[in-house]
Amino acid sequence: MTVDKDRGMSSAGEISGRRAREDRAAEAHLLVFNRDPAVSPEQRIFRREESFGGRAITVWGM
């Protein structure tokens, strides 16, 4: 899956949340690969918790 920069993380989180719900998953993870050379490694690498539709989604930046 690719993320449209204009739609951002909300659309990716929506897709992950919907998929987790359809699969009846207890948890969901979303990996984000930022290959923009203008973005520092400190900004690219992260882990945070988001929620969508009452489900927790762990977002990992790589």
PLY file of the C-alpha trace (Angstrom):
ply
format ascii 1.0
element vertex 62
property float x
property float y
property float z
element edge 61
property int vertex1
property int vertex2
end_header
0.00 0.00 0.00
1.22 3.48 -0.76
0.11 6.61 1.06
-0.86 9.68 -0.92
0.98 12.62 0.67
-2.10 14.83 0.18
-4.39 12.42 2.07
-1.71 11.60 4.66
-1.76 9.19 7.57
-5.51 9.45 8.15
-6.28 7.51 4.97
-3.59 4.92 5.73
-4.91 4.55 9.28
-8.43 4.17 7.91
-7.31 1.38 5.60
-5.41 -0.38 8.40
-8.31 -0.01 10.81
-10.81 -1.30 8.28
-8.58 -4.26 7.43
-8.09 -5.12 11.12
-11.84 -4.99 11.67
-12.54 -7.20 8.64
-9.93 -9.72 9.78
-11.15 -9.45 13.39
-7.57 -8.74 14.41
-6.79 -7.93 18.03
-4.17 -5.41 16.93
-2.95 -3.71 13.76
0.39 -2.32 12.67
1.11 0.14 9.89
4.64 0.51 8.49
5.53 3.83 6.89
8.66 3.99 4.74
9.78 7.56 4.10
12.47 7.60 1.43
12.59 11.40 1.08
16.29 12.35 1.36
15.30 15.76 2.76
13.86 14.10 5.88
16.36 13.27 8.61
16.58 9.75 10.08
15.40 11.18 13.42
12.15 12.28 11.75
11.70 9.06 9.77
12.09 6.57 12.61
9.24 6.58 15.08
6.59 4.49 16.79
3.24 5.86 17.88
-0.23 4.68 18.77
-3.21 5.83 16.72
-6.81 4.73 16.80
-9.47 4.34 14.17
-12.96 3.05 14.69
-12.16 2.08 18.27
-9.16 -0.04 17.26
-5.58 0.63 18.29
-3.10 0.86 15.42
0.64 0.94 16.05
2.31 3.13 13.41
6.00 2.48 12.74
8.08 4.98 10.75
11.08 3.53 8.96
0 1
1 2
2 3
3 4
4 5
5 6
6 7
7 8
8 9
9 10
10 11
11 12
12 13
13 14
14 15
15 16
16 17
17 18
18 19
19 20
20 21
21 22
22 23
23 24
24 25
25 26
26 27
27 28
28 29
29 30
30 31
31 32
32 33
33 34
34 35
35 36
36 37
37 38
38 39
39 40
40 41
41 42
42 43
43 44
44 45
45 46
46 47
47 48
48 49
49 50
50 51
51 52
52 53
53 54
54 55
55 56
56 57
57 58
58 59
59 60
60 61
